[in-house]
Amino acid sequence: MNCRGLSLIEVLITLAIITLLTGLGIANFSSSINQTQVDAQLLSLRQLFSASRQKAIDTQDYITVCPSDDSVNCSYQWEQPIIAFSDRNKNAMVDHDETIWITSKLFNITQPLAKKPSNKPYFRYSPEGYTQGSPGNIQFCGANQQANTARKFTLSMAGRTRLSSDKNKDGIHEDSRGIKLNCPN
């Protein structure tokens, strides 16, 4: 019986191949996790807006949704906690007789979210559920700032939300006009 083992060269080549395949797998897994986190943020944002719209209809009140670092005044930094509150006098500010209905913090935001149109730091729902002159969109990217993590949330005049999607299945989301989203460098 003649037994033959592996030579040192064969063992090193095998280890190199295993290391290379493991490295590729970890890189793909990390990218997949980042995309999943961004998608979860997008769904969380959609739920916040849908709940705010429903609250406006149920209470027959104006509901303002905006970022706020002090839970009183609206700011333009959408990476701050987001509040939804009764805004009877429509001044985009929580007054003493107004109630904050929802407070939410999007996780893992590493860059400012781009809101358009940017002339208002808020979105507002009317008692009928319309956007009270504040339709627009919010675009954000994942921590790695790669195009495959760019996402867009759009709010229509009717108060409905729409999320970006990857219609052509190339790994990059497009807006409603089919234009690829990208992340600023």
C-alpha positions in Angstrom: 0.0 0.0 0.0 1.5 3.2 -1.2 0.1 6.4 0.5 1.0 9.8 -0.9 0.2 13.1 0.9 0.0 16.7 -0.4 3.1 18.7 -1.1 3.6 22.1 0.5 2.9 23.8 -2.9 -0.4 22.0 -3.3 -1.5 23.0 0.3 -0.5 26.6 -0.3 -2.4 26.8 -3.6 -5.5 25.3 -2.0 -5.3 27.8 0.9 -4.9 30.7 -1.5 -8.0 29.6 -3.5 -10.1 29.2 -0.3 -8.9 32.6 1.0 -9.8 34.3 -2.4 -13.3 32.7 -2.5 -14.0 33.6 1.1 -12.9 37.2 0.5 -15.2 37.5 -2.5 -18.1 36.1 -0.5 -17.6 38.5 2.4 -17.5 41.5 0.0 -20.7 40.5 -1.7 -22.4 39.7 1.7 -21.4 43.2 3.0 -22.9 44.9 0.0 -26.1 42.9 0.4 -26.4 43.8 4.0 -25.9 47.6 3.2 -28.6 47.4 0.5 -31.0 45.7 2.9 -30.4 48.4 5.5 -31.2 51.1 3.0 -34.3 49.3 1.9 -35.4 49.0 5.5 -34.9 52.8 6.0 -37.0 53.4 2.9 -39.8 51.2 4.2 -39.7 52.9 7.6 -39.9 56.3 6.0 -42.9 55.2 3.9 -44.7 53.8 7.0 -44.1 57.1 8.9 -45.7 59.1 6.0 -48.6 56.7 5.6 -49.3 56.8 9.3 -49.1 60.6 9.3 -51.5 60.8 6.3 -54.0 58.4 8.1 -53.7 60.5 11.3 -54.6 63.7 9.3 -57.7 62.0 7.9 -58.7 60.4 11.2 -58.3 63.6 13.3 -59.4 66.0 10.5 -56.3 68.0 11.4 -53.2 69.3 9.5 -50.2 67.0 10.2 -46.7 68.2 9.5 -43.8 65.8 9.0 -40.3 67.1 9.3 -36.9 66.6 10.8 -36.2 68.2 14.1 -33.3 68.2 16.5 -35.3 69.8 19.4 -38.8 68.3 18.8 -40.2 71.8 18.3 -38.8 73.4 15.2 -38.5 71.9 11.7 -35.0 71.8 10.2 -33.6 71.0 6.8 -31.4 68.1 8.0 -33.4 64.9 7.3 -30.8 62.7 9.0 -32.1 64.1 12.3 -35.1 62.5 14.1 -38.3 62.9 12.1 -41.5 64.1 13.9 -45.1 64.1 12.8 -47.3 66.5 14.7 -50.7 68.3 14.7 -50.1 71.7 13.1 -53.4 73.5 13.4 -51.9 76.9 12.6 -49.7 75.5 9.9 -46.5 77.3 11.2 -44.3 74.1 10.9 -43.6 74.3 14.6 -44.9 72.3 17.6 -46.8 74.8 19.7 -48.0 74.2 23.3 -51.5 73.0 22.2 -50.2 70.7 19.4 -49.3 67.0 19.8 -46.4 65.1 18.4 -47.9 61.8 17.0 -44.8 60.1 15.8 -41.0 60.4 16.4 -38.7 58.3 14.3 -35.0 58.1 13.7 -33.7 56.6 10.6 -30.6 54.4 11.3 -27.2 54.4 9.7 -27.6 57.7 7.9 -24.1 58.9 7.1 -24.8 61.7 4.7 -27.5 64.4 4.6 -30.6 63.3 2.8 -31.5 65.3 -0.3 -35.0 66.7 -0.2 -36.6 68.4 -3.2 -38.1 70.9 -3.5 -35.8 72.2 -0.8 -37.5 75.5 -0.2 -39.6 73.9 2.7 -38.1 71.8 5.5 -41.3 69.8 5.9 -44.2 67.9 4.3 -47.8 68.7 5.4 -51.0 66.7 5.1 -54.4 68.3 5.0 -57.4 66.9 6.8 -58.3 65.2 3.5 -55.0 63.5 3.2 -53.5 65.7 0.5 -50.0 67.1 0.7 -51.1 70.7 1.3 -48.7 72.2 -1.3 -45.7 70.2 -0.2 -45.1 67.3 -2.5 -41.6 66.3 -3.2 -39.0 63.6 -2.7 -36.2 62.5 -0.5 -33.2 60.7 -1.8 -30.6 58.9 0.3 -27.7 56.5 0.0 -26.2 53.8 2.2 -23.0 54.1 4.2 -20.8 53.0 1.3 -22.1 55.8 -0.9 -22.3 53.5 -3.9 -24.9 53.8 -6.6 -26.4 50.4 -5.7 -27.6 51.9 -2.4 -29.2 55.1 -3.8 -33.0 55.2 -3.0 -35.7 57.7 -3.6 -39.0 58.3 -1.7 -41.6 60.4 -3.5 -44.7 62.0 -2.1 -47.4 63.1 -4.5 -49.9 66.0 -4.3 -52.6 63.3 -3.5 -50.5 62.3 -0.4 -49.5 58.9 -1.8 -46.0 57.6 -1.5 -43.9 55.9 -4.2 -40.5 54.2 -3.8 -37.8 53.9 -6.3 -37.1 50.5 -7.8 -34.7 48.6 -10.0 -36.9 48.1 -13.0 -34.2 46.9 -15.4 -32.6 44.6 -12.8 -29.1 46.1 -13.2 -28.6 46.6 -9.4 -29.2 50.4 -9.5 -32.6 51.9 -8.6 -34.2 54.3 -11.1 -36.6 57.2 -10.4 -40.2 57.3 -11.9 -38.8 58.7 -15.2 -36.3 55.8 -15.5 -33.2 57.8 -14.7 -30.6 56.0 -12.6 -30.1 57.3 -9.1 -26.6 58.0 -7.9 -24.9 59.0 -4.7 -23.0 62.3 -4.4 -19.2 61.8 -3.8 
